[in-house]
Amino acid sequence: MAPAFGQTLKQIASFDLPGPAGKRFDYLTMDYEDHYLLSAHLAAGILYVIDVRTNKVVKAVPGVPGAEGGEYVPGLKKVYTSDAGDNTIGVVALKTMTVIKKLPTEAKPDGSTYAEPFRKVYVFDERAKALAVVDVDQGRRGAVGHTASQAGRCSSGHAAKAKRARSFDSLKTV
């Protein structure tokens, strides 16, 4: 099927999210298995789990301070959040809708991507100019690689981040 160009986006629903008014949201991620939209509320330190079939908030998961994004890992039903507020990667189990683990990073985790063929989440630390690699099967952070640029702030978005992540796929778990 060819991509459709020139189509106008149309609003299909509108709903309110709980939490402090006027506080910044960041990345959105989709869990297609359970039909959940995962919304990082950066300033509130909350990950909202929204059922897109009903447009209702299923759970507001606290404990992700400064959440700048999240990567959903299919099959494991886990979300890895980039928590700039405490310089960690939060691991949220969607079965219990709780933070089950915090993995340390260097400074201000920001952009992230999940590379399914490698079973790794790559989290870019904006201030440290570093890349943290998380092995999702072992549930731990492995090697950290340093870059010459701010990978988490690249202008071409997640595609460029994924390309950078592939260049680090040979880093060994520490």
CYANA upper distance limits for C-alpha pairs under 8 A (distance plus 0.5 A):
 13 ALA  CA     55 ASN  CA      8.05
 14 SER  CA     55 ASN  CA      8.49
 15 PHE  CA     55 ASN  CA      7.38
 15 PHE  CA     56 LYS  CA      8.21
 17 LEU  CA     57 VAL  CA      7.69
 18 PRO  CA     60 ALA  CA      8.45
 19 GLY  CA     44 ALA  CA      7.34
 20 PRO  CA     44 ALA  CA      7.25
 23 LYS  CA     41 HIS  CA      8.04
 23 LYS  CA     42 LEU  CA      8.09
 23 LYS  CA     43 ALA  CA      5.87
 23 LYS  CA     44 ALA  CA      7.14
 24 ARG  CA     41 HIS  CA      6.82
 24 ARG  CA     42 LEU  CA      6.31
 24 ARG  CA     43 ALA  CA      5.95
 24 ARG  CA     44 ALA  CA      8.35
 25 PHE  CA     39 SER  CA      7.91
 25 PHE  CA     40 ALA  CA      6.40
 25 PHE  CA     41 HIS  CA      4.79
 25 PHE  CA     42 LEU  CA      5.75
 25 PHE  CA     43 ALA  CA      7.54
 25 PHE  CA     68 GLU  CA      8.46
 26 ASP  CA     39 SER  CA      7.81
 26 ASP  CA     40 ALA  CA      5.96
 26 ASP  CA     41 HIS  CA      6.67
 26 ASP  CA     42 LEU  CA      6.45
 26 ASP  CA     67 ALA  CA      8.17
 26 ASP  CA     68 GLU  CA      5.99
 26 ASP  CA     69 GLY  CA      6.75
 27 TYR  CA     39 SER  CA      6.89
 27 TYR  CA     40 ALA  CA      6.27
 27 TYR  CA     68 GLU  CA      6.84
 27 TYR  CA     69 GLY  CA      5.21
 27 TYR  CA     70 GLY  CA      7.52
 28 LEU  CA     37 LEU  CA      7.41
 28 LEU  CA     38 LEU  CA      6.14
 28 LEU  CA     39 SER  CA      5.26
 28 LEU  CA     40 ALA  CA      6.99
 28 LEU  CA     69 GLY  CA      7.47
 28 LEU  CA     70 GLY  CA      7.92
 29 THR  CA     37 LEU  CA      6.47
 29 THR  CA     38 LEU  CA      5.50
 29 THR  CA     39 SER  CA      7.12
 29 THR  CA     69 GLY  CA      8.40
 29 THR  CA     70 GLY  CA      6.98
 29 THR  CA     71 GLU  CA      7.07
 29 THR  CA     72 TYR  CA      7.38
 30 MET  CA     35 HIS  CA      7.86
 30 MET  CA     36 TYR  CA      6.47
 30 MET  CA     37 LEU  CA      5.24
 30 MET  CA     38 LEU  CA      6.44
 30 MET  CA     72 TYR  CA      7.66
 31 ASP  CA     35 HIS  CA      6.17
 31 ASP  CA     36 TYR  CA      5.47
 31 ASP  CA     37 LEU  CA      6.76
 31 ASP  CA     38 LEU  CA      7.82
 31 ASP  CA     72 TYR  CA      6.89
 31 ASP  CA     74 PRO  CA      7.92
 32 TYR  CA     36 TYR  CA      7.13
 33 GLU  CA     74 PRO  CA      7.96
 34 ASP  CA     51 ASP  CA      8.36
 35 HIS  CA     51 ASP  CA      6.34
 35 HIS  CA     52 VAL  CA      6.27
 35 HIS  CA     53 ARG  CA      7.31
 36 TYR  CA     49 VAL  CA      6.56
 36 TYR  CA     50 ILE  CA      5.73
 36 TYR  CA     51 ASP  CA      5.18
 36 TYR  CA     52 VAL  CA      6.39
 37 LEU  CA     48 TYR  CA      8.38
 37 LEU  CA     49 VAL  CA      6.46
 37 LEU  CA     50 ILE  CA      5.50
 37 LEU  CA     51 ASP  CA      6.91
 37 LEU  CA     52 VAL  CA      6.90
 38 LEU  CA     47 LEU  CA      7.13
 38 LEU  CA     48 TYR  CA      6.17
 38 LEU  CA     49 VAL  CA      5.44
 38 LEU  CA     50 ILE  CA      6.86
 38 LEU  CA     70 GLY  CA      8.10
 39 SER  CA     47 LEU  CA      6.13
 39 SER  CA     48 TYR  CA      5.51
 39 SER  CA     49 VAL  CA      7.19
 39 SER  CA     50 ILE  CA      8.27
 39 SER  CA     69 GLY  CA      8.34
 40 ALA  CA     45 GLY  CA      8.22
 40 ALA  CA     46 ILE  CA      6.80
 40 ALA  CA     47 LEU  CA      5.27
 40 ALA  CA     48 TYR  CA      7.01
 40 ALA  CA     67 ALA  CA      6.10
 40 ALA  CA     68 GLU  CA      6.68
 40 ALA  CA     69 GLY  CA      6.08
 40 ALA  CA     70 GLY  CA      7.47
 41 HIS  CA     45 GLY  CA      6.39
 41 HIS  CA     46 ILE  CA      5.70
 41 HIS  CA     47 LEU  CA      6.52
 41 HIS  CA     48 TYR  CA      7.82
 41 HIS  CA     66 GLY  CA      8.11
 41 HIS  CA     67 ALA  CA      6.86
 41 HIS  CA     68 GLU  CA      8.08
 42 LEU  CA     46 ILE  CA      7.47
 42 LEU  CA     65 PRO  CA      7.58
 42 LEU  CA     66 GLY  CA      4.98
 42 LEU  CA     67 ALA  CA      5.03
 42 LEU  CA     68 GLU  CA      5.95
 43 ALA  CA     65 PRO  CA      8.10
 43 ALA  CA     66 GLY  CA      6.15
 43 ALA  CA     67 ALA  CA      8.14
 44 ALA  CA     65 PRO  CA      7.60
 44 ALA  CA     66 GLY  CA      7.54
 45 GLY  CA     62 PRO  CA      6.74
 45 GLY  CA     63 GLY  CA      6.90
 45 GLY  CA     64 VAL  CA      5.34
 45 GLY  CA     65 PRO  CA      4.38
 45 GLY  CA     66 GLY  CA      5.52
 45 GLY  CA     67 ALA  CA      6.19
 45 GLY  CA     85 GLY  CA      8.42
 46 ILE  CA     60 ALA  CA      6.66
 46 ILE  CA     61 VAL  CA      5.94
 46 ILE  CA     62 PRO  CA      5.19
 46 ILE  CA     63 GLY  CA      7.22
 46 ILE  CA     64 VAL  CA      6.24
 46 ILE  CA     65 PRO  CA      7.55
 46 ILE  CA     67 ALA  CA      7.50
 47 LEU  CA     60 ALA  CA      6.33
 47 LEU  CA     61 VAL  CA      5.52
 47 LEU  CA     62 PRO  CA      7.11
 47 LEU  CA     64 VAL  CA      7.46
 47 LEU  CA     67 ALA  CA      7.89
 48 TYR  CA     57 VAL  CA      7.23
 48 TYR  CA     58 VAL  CA      8.22
 48 TYR  CA     59 LYS  CA      6.52
 48 TYR  CA     60 ALA  CA      5.07
 48 TYR  CA     61 VAL  CA      6.66
 49 VAL  CA     57 VAL  CA      6.35
 49 VAL  CA     58 VAL  CA      6.01
 49 VAL  CA     59 LYS  CA      5.78
 49 VAL  CA     60 ALA  CA      6.84
 49 VAL  CA     61 VAL  CA      8.09
 50 ILE  CA     55 ASN  CA      6.91
 50 ILE  CA     56 LYS  CA      6.11
 50 ILE  CA     57 VAL  CA      4.84
 50 ILE  CA     58 VAL  CA      5.98
 50 ILE  CA     59 LYS  CA      7.76
 51 ASP  CA     55 ASN  CA      5.96
 51 ASP  CA     56 LYS  CA      6.06
 51 ASP  CA     57 VAL  CA      6.85
 51 ASP  CA     58 VAL  CA      6.84
 52 VAL  CA     56 LYS  CA      7.71
 59 LYS  CA     97 MET  CA      7.51
 61 VAL  CA     97 MET  CA      6.90
 61 VAL  CA     98 THR  CA      6.67
 61 VAL  CA     99 VAL  CA      8.05
 62 PRO  CA     98 THR  CA      8.26
 62 PRO  CA     99 VAL  CA      8.30
 63 GLY  CA     99 VAL  CA      7.10
 64 VAL  CA     81 THR  CA      7.61
 64 VAL  CA     83 ASP  CA      6.15
 64 VAL  CA     85 GLY  CA      8.30
 64 VAL  CA     90 GLY  CA      6.82
 64 VAL  CA     99 VAL  CA      8.29
 65 PRO  CA     83 ASP  CA      5.98
 65 PRO  CA     84 ALA  CA      7.21
 65 PRO  CA     85 GLY  CA      5.13
 65 PRO  CA     86 ASP  CA      6.86
 66 GLY  CA     82 SER  CA      8.35
 66 GLY  CA     83 ASP  CA      5.57
 66 GLY  CA     84 ALA  CA      5.36
 66 GLY  CA     85 GLY  CA      4.81
 66 GLY  CA     86 ASP  CA      8.03
 67 ALA  CA     81 THR  CA      6.65
 67 ALA  CA     82 SER  CA      5.93
 67 ALA  CA     83 ASP  CA      4.82
 67 ALA  CA     84 ALA  CA      6.71
 67 ALA  CA     85 GLY  CA      7.77
 68 GLU  CA     81 THR  CA      7.73
 68 GLU  CA     82 SER  CA      5.94
 68 GLU  CA     83 ASP  CA      6.73
 68 GLU  CA     84 ALA  CA      7.29
 68 GLU  CA    109 PRO  CA      8.13
 68 GLU  CA    110 ASP  CA      6.08
 68 GLU  CA    111 GLY  CA      7.78
 69 GLY  CA     81 THR  CA      6.06
 69 GLY  CA     82 SER  CA      5.92
 69 GLY  CA     83 ASP  CA      8.33
 69 GLY  CA    110 ASP  CA      7.30
 69 GLY  CA    111 GLY  CA      7.12
 69 GLY  CA    112 SER  CA      7.63
 70 GLY  CA     79 VAL  CA      6.51
 70 GLY  CA     80 TYR  CA      5.73
 70 GLY  CA     81 THR  CA      4.63
 70 GLY  CA     82 SER  CA      6.71
 70 GLY  CA    112 SER  CA      7.62
 71 GLU  CA     79 VAL  CA      5.85
 71 GLU  CA     80 TYR  CA      5.63
 71 GLU  CA     81 THR  CA      7.04
 71 GLU  CA    112 SER  CA      7.30
 71 GLU  CA    113 THR  CA      6.70
 71 GLU  CA    114 TYR  CA      6.63
 71 GLU  CA    121 VAL  CA      7.92
 72 TYR  CA     77 LYS  CA      7.67
 72 TYR  CA     78 LYS  CA      6.41
 72 TYR  CA     79 VAL  CA      4.93
 72 TYR  CA     80 TYR  CA      7.06
 72 TYR  CA    114 TYR  CA      8.01
 73 VAL  CA     77 LYS  CA      6.50
 73 VAL  CA     78 LYS  CA      6.00
 73 VAL  CA     79 VAL  CA      6.71
 73 VAL  CA     80 TYR  CA      8.42
 73 VAL  CA    114 TYR  CA      7.65
 73 VAL  CA    116 GLU  CA      8.50
 74 PRO  CA     78 LYS  CA      7.89
 77 LYS  CA     93 ALA  CA      6.76
 77 LYS  CA     94 LEU  CA      6.02
 77 LYS  CA     95 LYS  CA      7.37
 78 LYS  CA     91 VAL  CA      7.15
 78 LYS  CA     92 VAL  CA      5.95
 78 LYS  CA     93 ALA  CA      5.15
 78 LYS  CA     94 LEU  CA      6.18
 79 VAL  CA     90 GLY  CA      8.37
 79 VAL  CA     91 VAL  CA      6.33
 79 VAL  CA     92 VAL  CA      5.54
 79 VAL  CA     93 ALA  CA      7.15
 79 VAL  CA     94 LEU  CA      7.82
 80 TYR  CA     89 ILE  CA      6.76
 80 TYR  CA     90 GLY  CA      6.03
 80 TYR  CA     91 VAL  CA      5.29
 80 TYR  CA     92 VAL  CA      6.89
 80 TYR  CA    121 VAL  CA      8.14
 81 THR  CA     89 ILE  CA      5.88
 81 THR  CA     90 GLY  CA      5.37
 81 THR  CA     91 VAL  CA      7.01
 81 THR  CA     92 VAL  CA      8.16
 82 SER  CA     87 ASN  CA      8.38
 82 SER  CA     88 THR  CA      7.10
 82 SER  CA     89 ILE  CA      5.51
 82 SER  CA     90 GLY  CA      7.16
 82 SER  CA    109 PRO  CA      5.62
 82 SER  CA    110 ASP  CA      6.05
 82 SER  CA    111 GLY  CA      7.75
 82 SER  CA    112 SER  CA      7.80
 82 SER  CA    123 VAL  CA      7.49
 83 ASP  CA     87 ASN  CA      6.25
 83 ASP  CA     88 THR  CA      5.74
 83 ASP  CA     89 ILE  CA      6.20
 83 ASP  CA     90 GLY  CA      7.06
 83 ASP  CA    108 LYS  CA      7.90
 83 ASP  CA    109 PRO  CA      6.64
 83 ASP  CA    110 ASP  CA      8.05
 84 ALA  CA     88 THR  CA      7.28
 84 ALA  CA    107 ALA  CA      7.96
 84 ALA  CA    108 LYS  CA      4.95
 84 ALA  CA    109 PRO  CA      5.72
 84 ALA  CA    110 ASP  CA      7.33
 85 GLY  CA    108 LYS  CA      7.99
 87 ASN  CA    104 PRO  CA      6.81
 87 ASN  CA    105 THR  CA      5.95
 87 ASN  CA    106 GLU  CA      6.96
 87 ASN  CA    107 ALA  CA      6.18
 87 ASN  CA    108 LYS  CA      5.95
 87 ASN  CA    109 PRO  CA      6.66
 88 THR  CA    102 LYS  CA      6.44
 88 THR  CA    103 LEU  CA      5.76
 88 THR  CA    104 PRO  CA      4.96
 88 THR  CA    105 THR  CA      5.68
 88 THR  CA    109 PRO  CA      7.53
 89 ILE  CA    102 LYS  CA      6.13
 89 ILE  CA    103 LEU  CA      5.45
 89 ILE  CA    104 PRO  CA      6.86
 89 ILE  CA    105 THR  CA      7.38
 89 ILE  CA    109 PRO  CA      7.96
 89 ILE  CA    123 VAL  CA      8.49
 90 GLY  CA     99 VAL  CA      6.97
 90 GLY  CA    100 ILE  CA      8.26
 90 GLY  CA    101 LYS  CA      6.53
 90 GLY  CA    102 LYS  CA      5.19
 90 GLY  CA    103 LEU  CA      6.95
 91 VAL  CA     99 VAL  CA      6.08
 91 VAL  CA    100 ILE  CA      6.25
 91 VAL  CA    101 LYS  CA      5.60
 91 VAL  CA    102 LYS  CA      6.69
 91 VAL  CA    103 LEU  CA      8.38
 92 VAL  CA     97 MET  CA      6.95
 92 VAL  CA     98 THR  CA      5.96
 92 VAL  CA     99 VAL  CA      4.80
 92 VAL  CA    100 ILE  CA      6.32
 92 VAL  CA    101 LYS  CA      7.88
 93 ALA  CA     97 MET  CA      5.94
 93 ALA  CA     98 THR  CA      6.26
 93 ALA  CA     99 VAL  CA      6.94
 93 ALA  CA    100 ILE  CA      6.98
 94 LEU  CA     98 THR  CA      7.55
103 LEU  CA    140 ARG  CA      7.58
103 LEU  CA    141 ARG  CA      6.94
104 PRO  CA    141 ARG  CA      8.32
105 THR  CA    109 PRO  CA      7.31
105 THR  CA    125 ASP  CA      7.74
105 THR  CA    132 ALA  CA      7.19
106 GLU  CA    125 ASP  CA      7.04
106 GLU  CA    128 ALA  CA      6.57
106 GLU  CA    130 ALA  CA      7.84
107 ALA  CA    125 ASP  CA      6.07
107 ALA  CA    126 GLU  CA      7.27
107 ALA  CA    127 ARG  CA      5.88
107 ALA  CA    128 ALA  CA      5.64
108 LYS  CA    125 ASP  CA      5.66
108 LYS  CA    126 GLU  CA      6.03
108 LYS  CA    127 ARG  CA      6.31
108 LYS  CA    128 ALA  CA      7.87
109 PRO  CA    123 VAL  CA      6.85
109 PRO  CA    124 PHE  CA      6.10
109 PRO  CA    125 ASP  CA      4.53
109 PRO  CA    126 GLU  CA      6.53
109 PRO  CA    152 GLY  CA      8.26
110 ASP  CA    123 VAL  CA      7.27
110 ASP  CA    124 PHE  CA      6.13
110 ASP  CA    125 ASP  CA      6.27
110 ASP  CA    126 GLU  CA      6.55
110 ASP  CA    152 GLY  CA      6.00
110 ASP  CA    153 ARG  CA      8.43
111 GLY  CA    123 VAL  CA      6.53
111 GLY  CA    124 PHE  CA      5.91
111 GLY  CA    125 ASP  CA      8.17
111 GLY  CA    151 ALA  CA      8.34
111 GLY  CA    152 GLY  CA      5.17
111 GLY  CA    153 ARG  CA      7.80
111 GLY  CA    158 HIS  CA      7.95
111 GLY  CA    161 LYS  CA      8.01
112 SER  CA    121 VAL  CA      7.51
112 SER  CA    122 TYR  CA      5.94
112 SER  CA    123 VAL  CA      4.84
112 SER  CA    124 PHE  CA      6.50
112 SER  CA    152 GLY  CA      8.05
112 SER  CA    158 HIS  CA      7.95
112 SER  CA    161 LYS  CA      7.74
113 THR  CA    121 VAL  CA      6.28
113 THR  CA    122 TYR  CA      5.92
113 THR  CA    123 VAL  CA      7.29
113 THR  CA    158 HIS  CA      7.39
113 THR  CA    161 LYS  CA      7.55
113 THR  CA    162 ALA  CA      6.61
113 THR  CA    165 ALA  CA      8.28
114 TYR  CA    119 ARG  CA      7.93
114 TYR  CA    120 LYS  CA      6.44
114 TYR  CA    121 VAL  CA      4.89
114 TYR  CA    122 TYR  CA      6.81
115 ALA  CA    119 ARG  CA      6.45
115 ALA  CA    120 LYS  CA      5.96
115 ALA  CA    121 VAL  CA      6.71
115 ALA  CA    122 TYR  CA      8.14
115 ALA  CA    162 ALA  CA      8.05
115 ALA  CA    165 ALA  CA      8.47
116 GLU  CA    120 LYS  CA      7.14
118 PHE  CA    169 ASP  CA      7.89
119 ARG  CA    135 ASP  CA      6.79
119 ARG  CA    136 VAL  CA      6.40
119 ARG  CA    137 ASP  CA      7.49
120 LYS  CA    133 VAL  CA      7.02
120 LYS  CA    134 VAL  CA      5.87
120 LYS  CA    135 ASP  CA      5.29
120 LYS  CA    136 VAL  CA      6.18
121 VAL  CA    133 VAL  CA      6.44
121 VAL  CA    134 VAL  CA      5.55
121 VAL  CA    135 ASP  CA      7.25
121 VAL  CA    136 VAL  CA      7.46
122 TYR  CA    131 LEU  CA      7.03
122 TYR  CA    132 ALA  CA      6.30
122 TYR  CA    133 VAL  CA      5.35
122 TYR  CA    134 VAL  CA      6.91
122 TYR  CA    165 ALA  CA      6.70
123 VAL  CA    131 LEU  CA      6.15
123 VAL  CA    132 ALA  CA      5.64
123 VAL  CA    133 VAL  CA      7.07
124 PHE  CA    129 LYS  CA      7.72
124 PHE  CA    130 ALA  CA      6.35
124 PHE  CA    131 LEU  CA      5.09
124 PHE  CA    132 ALA  CA      6.87
124 PHE  CA    151 ALA  CA      6.58
124 PHE  CA    152 GLY  CA      5.46
125 ASP  CA    129 LYS  CA      6.11
125 ASP  CA    130 ALA  CA      5.54
125 ASP  CA    131 LEU  CA      6.55
125 ASP  CA    132 ALA  CA      7.92
125 ASP  CA    150 GLN  CA      8.38
125 ASP  CA    151 ALA  CA      8.13
125 ASP  CA    152 GLY  CA      6.82
126 GLU  CA    130 ALA  CA      7.57
126 GLU  CA    150 GLN  CA      5.96
126 GLU  CA    151 ALA  CA      7.13
126 GLU  CA    152 GLY  CA      5.59
126 GLU  CA    153 ARG  CA      7.29
127 ARG  CA    150 GLN  CA      7.73
128 ALA  CA    146 HIS  CA      8.19
129 LYS  CA    146 HIS  CA      6.24
129 LYS  CA    147 THR  CA      5.91
129 LYS  CA    148 ALA  CA      7.30
129 LYS  CA    149 SER  CA      6.66
129 LYS  CA    150 GLN  CA      5.67
129 LYS  CA    151 ALA  CA      7.08
129 LYS  CA    152 GLY  CA      8.42
130 ALA  CA    144 VAL  CA      6.99
130 ALA  CA    145 GLY  CA      6.00
130 ALA  CA    146 HIS  CA      4.67
130 ALA  CA    147 THR  CA      6.28
130 ALA  CA    151 ALA  CA      8.23
131 LEU  CA    144 VAL  CA      5.90
131 LEU  CA    145 GLY  CA      5.56
131 LEU  CA    146 HIS  CA      6.61
131 LEU  CA    147 THR  CA      7.98
132 ALA  CA    141 ARG  CA      7.40
132 ALA  CA    142 GLY  CA      7.56
132 ALA  CA    143 ALA  CA      6.83
132 ALA  CA    144 VAL  CA      5.11
132 ALA  CA    145 GLY  CA      7.23
133 VAL  CA    141 ARG  CA      6.24
133 VAL  CA    142 GLY  CA      5.90
133 VAL  CA    143 ALA  CA      6.28
133 VAL  CA    144 VAL  CA      6.83
134 VAL  CA    139 GLY  CA      7.58
134 VAL  CA    140 ARG  CA      6.19
134 VAL  CA    141 ARG  CA      4.70
134 VAL  CA    142 GLY  CA      6.23
135 ASP  CA    139 GLY  CA      6.32
135 ASP  CA    140 ARG  CA      6.26
135 ASP  CA    141 ARG  CA      6.76
135 ASP  CA    142 GLY  CA      7.33
135 ASP  CA    173 THR  CA      8.40
136 VAL  CA    140 ARG  CA      7.48
141 ARG  CA    173 THR  CA      8.04
142 GLY  CA    172 LYS  CA      7.48
142 GLY  CA    173 THR  CA      4.66
142 GLY  CA    174 VAL  CA      5.52
143 ALA  CA    171 LEU  CA      6.53
143 ALA  CA    172 LYS  CA      6.50
143 ALA  CA    173 THR  CA      5.72
143 ALA  CA    174 VAL  CA      6.03
144 VAL  CA    171 LEU  CA      8.43
145 GLY  CA    168 PHE  CA      7.89
145 GLY  CA    171 LEU  CA      8.24
147 THR  CA    151 ALA  CA      7.71
150 GLN  CA    154 CYS  CA      7.21
151 ALA  CA    161 LYS  CA      7.18
151 ALA  CA    164 ARG  CA      8.32
152 GLY  CA    161 LYS  CA      7.78
153 ARG  CA    157 GLY  CA      8.31
154 CYS  CA    160 ALA  CA      7.56
154 CYS  CA    161 LYS  CA      7.82
156 SER  CA    160 ALA  CA      6.26
157 GLY  CA    161 LYS  CA      7.04
158 HIS  CA    162 ALA  CA      6.46
159 ALA  CA    163 LYS  CA      6.80
160 ALA  CA    164 ARG  CA      6.77
161 LYS  CA    165 ALA  CA      6.56
162 ALA  CA    166 ARG  CA      6.72
163 LYS  CA    167 SER  CA      7.18
164 ARG  CA    168 PHE  CA      7.31
165 ALA  CA    169 ASP  CA      6.91
